[in-house]
Amino acid sequence: MSRRIAKWIFPSALMLASLASATVVTALADDALAPKQPRPIVPGLGQRQSTHAKPVSAPTQPSTQHLYLIRTTLLTLDTANRTGNYTVLRDSAGPTFQQKHSSADLALAFQKVRGSLDLAPIALAMPQLTRPPITTAQQLQLAGIVPSDSTPIAFEMMFEPIGGHWRLAALAVGAVQPAHAK
């Protein structure tokens, strides 16, 4: 694996290890359609872990606020995938996300997810955090899975505070593959 690719792969080994083997599709890689080169929207997503954050030994349920952020983000992505219109996802995100990504960029970046991953279970299933939320004055990071009978969904999201509300700054979503499928 090249040095360039390695620096972009989620260093969140805990999340990936706890999910067995995950295929993470991320939004807006330079070559979004290239397989086996997952990269997060924002360089370093998953790298800025607080020294106080300790690994979660088992997935935990998110707080009410975190549950709201996870569900609304993934359901907005699901609607964008179903309609092919990524404007609401982009417009509901924070300025960092909006300045970097057009709706057309998002459509291209989530093309693989759109064709292969059903995000509907997020409406009813309880997401599980695979590591503690990382919260600072400038950002909130959430990582976990949404259990599903068909294909569990792995996610990692970063939010920035805008006008007293957390707004999306980065997003990575993918299917969790069984440990034997490599």
PELIN-V122439 format. One line per field, one symbol per residue. psi: psi as a letter, one per 40 degrees, with the letter a starting at -180 (. if undefined). burial: # if it has 16 or more other C-alpha atoms within 10 Angstrom, else .. A space follows every 10 residues. Layout:
psi: ???
burial: ???
//
This chain:
psi: hiddddeeih egdddddeeb hhhhhihfid gdehiffhhi dhhehedghi eehiihdiii iiiddddddd dddddddddd ddeehedddd deiidddddd hiddddddde ddddeehhed ddddihihhe iiihhideih hhiaihiidc hihiihihii hhfeihihdi hhiiihiide h.
burial: .......### .#..##.### #########. .##...#### ##..##..#. ........#. .#...##.## #.######## #..####.## ..###.##.. #.#.###### ####..###. ##...##### #####...## ########.. ########## #....##### #######... ..
//
